[in-house]
C-alpha cells in the first residue's frame, strides 16, 4: 500500500473511533485514488439532509454523512450579476439580476434570473457583505430542495468560517424538526471574486422548510385560525429600543419605525418581543381575527409559564410549549453559548391545532467564544438559561430532569464528540478555500464591540474555537450530571 493510501486508512479509522457511523445517515469511504474526486460530490449532499435516521453501509468503513472528507480543491461557484452591474448598496431595495451556479468540474447546475439585496443587522456594516436572494423561479440548489428564497452568509466576523455550519450539524444531530440546509460556495459578484460564502435556505413557511400551514386571510374558523404562525424574537423590535438610539436607521426621532412594518407581541416577563414572520401582514385590518388569536395565545402562554401552577402538565407551560423542542433548542444554543440565542434570531412556530415549537436555530457567528461581551467569552457559566423564559423553566424540577436526561443521551450517543470531530474535518476540507478567501479579506479584522482579540491566523482561530468548545462541554457536563 502506498504511503498516501496508508494515511487515508488511518485517518478514516480514527474518525470511526471518535464516534463515526452512529446517529446519522452514512456515506461509504472511498479508495485513496477516488477520494479527492469524491470530496465535492459527497459534500454537495451532506447538508441537504436534516434527517438523523441511520442506515448500514455494505462497506465496513463508514462515517457520518455530516463529516466532510478530505480537502476541497474547488467549491461550487455562484456567479451573481446585477443588471448593468449596479452595486448592491441597500438591504431594503432589491435589484434585478441573474445567476449561474456551477459545481466543480461540471456545467452550470442551475441558472436564472433573480432579485438581490443586502441583509443582516450589524453584519451589513462589515466589509464582506451578506445578501438576500429571491429567485424568479423556485429552484433546487446543490442538492437542497427547491425554493425561491435564499441567503448568502458572509461569516465575516467568524474567521474560522464554520460556526454556523457546526451549529447546523449539531441541530440536525439532536433531531430538531427543521434545520436550515447550507453549502459553502465561492461567490463572484459582477465578475469579481468575493470569497467563501454559505448558500443557505431562508427560514420561511414551506413544506421543505418550516412545515406548518400557511395562513390565509380567510382562515378564521376555530380550527384554521390556530396556525400556522412563524415568529422571531428580536430585541431590536422592542418598543424602547430606539430611545436615545442614533445608530440604527430604523430609529427615527426615538421611534422604532420597524414596528409599524412587523407585527410584534411584547412580553410581560422581560423577554424581547416576538414578531410575526408569517403571516407578514397582521397589521392589515383584514387580518384582525388572526392577530387577536395569536396575541391572546401568546399572553396565555406566558401566563401559564409564569403562573402559580406553571409545572402542571395540563394547565402550565407544557400545555402551550412543545417541551422536547424547547430542550433541544436550549442545548444547541447553550452548548455554543450563543450570545443571540434567546434575544435575537430566536424563532418560534405554532402549528395548526398544536403547541409552540422552539426553532429553527440561526445566527451563530458570534458563538463559541467569538464574542467577549455578556460573559459569552467564558467557556463556563450559563447564558441561555439566564433569559426570563428559560430561567422560569429551570425552576421546574421535572424540566431540569428532562434536560439532564437529554444531555446524557446525546453524550452516550457520541453526539457531543461530533462537534470537535466535525470541526476538524470541516477546517481540513476548507483549507485551500480559506487561504484564497483570506487573500482578499483580513483574518484580523474584528469590530471593536465584538471584543475579540485578533489571534493572527486562521489556524490559531480554529485552535481557539476547538479549545473553547472542549472546555465548554466539559463544564456543562459537570453541571448536568
Secondary structure, DSSP 8 states (H G I E B T S, - for coil): --HHHHHHHHHHHHHHHTTTTSSS-EEE---HHHHHHHHHHHHHHHTT---------SSS-EEETTS--S--S--EEEEEEEGGG-----SSS-EEEEEEEE-TTSSEEEEEEEEEEE--SGGGGSSS--EEEEEEEEEEETTEEEEEEEEEE---S-TTS-HHHHHHHHHHHTT-S----EEEEEEEETTEEEEEEEEEE---B-TTSB-S----TT--STTGGG--EEEEE-GGG-TTTTTT--S-TTEETTEEGGGGTS-EE--SSS---EEEEESS-TTSGGGHHHHHHHHHHHHHHHHHHHSTTTT-TTTSGGGTB-HHHHHHHHHHHHHTT-TTTTTSSEEEEE-TTS-EEE------TTTTTT--GGGTTSSSS-SGGGSHHHHHHTTSHHHHHHHHHHHHHHHHTTHHHHHHHHHHHHHHHHHHHHHHHHHHS-TT---GGG-----SSHHHHHHHHHHHHHHHHHHHHHH--
